[in-house]
């Protein structure tokens, strides 16, 4: 199934459509959680919301809300290309608990950001993994990790605690 979706890139530029005029654009984490199926990010009372999880169909097919991708060298090349195209890390600087995007401070309310990594642009947002003052370390989790996000236009941000211990990456899938 091919979804007819279109997305504007990080700075408002059009993302080119597939040759057939049909376009799929998905933002997911490497642990399989889906953040967006081509549209804006979703929020709830705790912050950014995951809208689903990818499924496995056989040994070499991933399914994102009915859109299937065959795990192949072309799939991994697409992941690398999109990761490079939408990488946001060069726009981010963290200094004394404050995040700066292209030199302008981002408002995280009272939250102090310790670090952000693996950040990507998604429409008006930058989404990455990181560590903030919101979560305290415990004996079982020495360094809590969070999904850190902010709107680079409104300069407002937040974070959501990630339960898994591994540090996930972001996958932008296109077709």
SVG drawing of the C-alpha trace seen along z (x, -y; Angstrom):
<svg xmlns="http://www.w3.org/2000/svg" viewBox="-3 -34 31 49">
<polyline fill="none" stroke="black" stroke-width="0.4" points="0.0,0.0 1.4,-3.4 0.2,-6.4 -0.3,-9.7 1.6,-12.0 3.6,-15.1 5.9,-16.9 7.7,-20.2 11.3,-19.9 13.1,-21.5 13.2,-25.0 10.0,-24.9 11.6,-23.4 9.6,-20.7 10.7,-17.2 10.6,-15.7 7.9,-13.2 8.5,-9.7 8.5,-9.3 4.9,-7.9 3.7,-11.0 3.0,-8.9 5.1,-9.7 5.6,-8.1 7.4,-9.9 7.7,-8.3 9.6,-9.3 10.3,-6.4 12.9,-5.4 15.2,-2.5 13.4,-0.6 10.3,-0.5 8.2,-3.3 6.5,-5.6 6.5,-9.3 4.8,-10.5 3.3,-9.1 4.0,-12.2 2.1,-14.6 2.9,-16.8 4.1,-15.4 1.4,-14.5 1.3,-15.6 -0.5,-14.6 -0.3,-15.8 3.2,-14.2 4.6,-15.6 5.4,-14.1 3.3,-11.0 4.3,-7.8 1.5,-7.0 2.3,-3.3 5.0,-0.6 6.4,1.1 5.6,4.7 7.7,7.5 6.3,9.5 8.7,12.4 12.5,12.1 13.1,9.2 10.0,7.0 9.1,4.1 5.6,2.7 4.8,-0.8 1.0,-1.3 0.5,0.8 3.5,-0.6 6.0,2.2 9.8,1.9 12.0,4.8 15.2,4.9 17.8,4.7 20.9,2.8 18.7,0.2 16.6,-0.2 19.8,-0.9 21.1,-3.3 17.8,-5.2 18.1,-5.4 21.6,-6.8 20.7,-9.3 17.6,-10.6 19.6,-10.7 22.3,-12.9 19.7,-15.1 17.7,-15.9 20.5,-15.9 20.1,-18.8 23.1,-18.4 25.1,-21.2 22.3,-23.7 22.4,-22.7 24.6,-23.9 24.0,-23.0 25.6,-25.4 24.9,-25.6 21.6,-23.7 20.3,-25.9 19.8,-24.7 20.6,-27.1 19.4,-26.6 21.5,-28.6 22.5,-30.8 19.0,-31.5 17.9,-30.0 15.2,-27.4 12.7,-27.6 12.4,-24.3 10.6,-26.0 12.5,-25.0 14.1,-22.0 17.9,-22.1 19.2,-20.1 22.5,-18.3 23.0,-17.0 21.2,-16.2 22.4,-13.8 21.1,-12.1 18.9,-15.1 16.8,-15.3 14.5,-17.9 10.9,-17.0 8.8,-19.8 9.1,-22.7 10.6,-20.4 14.0,-19.1 13.8,-15.7 16.7,-14.0 17.7,-11.9 19.3,-13.4 19.4,-13.9 17.7,-16.7 17.2,-17.6 13.7,-16.3 14.7,-12.7 16.9,-11.7 19.4,-8.8 18.7,-5.7 20.6,-2.6 19.0,-0.7 19.3,-3.5 22.5,-5.4 21.9,-7.9 18.2,-8.3 17.6,-9.1 14.9,-11.1 13.3,-12.0 14.2,-15.7 12.3,-17.9 11.7,-21.6 10.0,-23.7 12.7,-25.7 10.2,-28.4 8.5,-29.1 11.6,-28.2 9.7,-26.0 10.8,-22.5 10.2,-19.5 11.2,-16.0 9.7,-12.5 11.4,-9.8 12.5,-6.7 12.1,-3.4 14.6,-1.4 18.3,-1.3 19.7,-1.5 20.1,-4.8 17.8,-4.7 18.4,-6.5 15.9,-8.1 14.8,-6.7 13.2,-8.8 11.7,-6.4 10.7,-7.6 9.6,-6.0"/>
</svg>
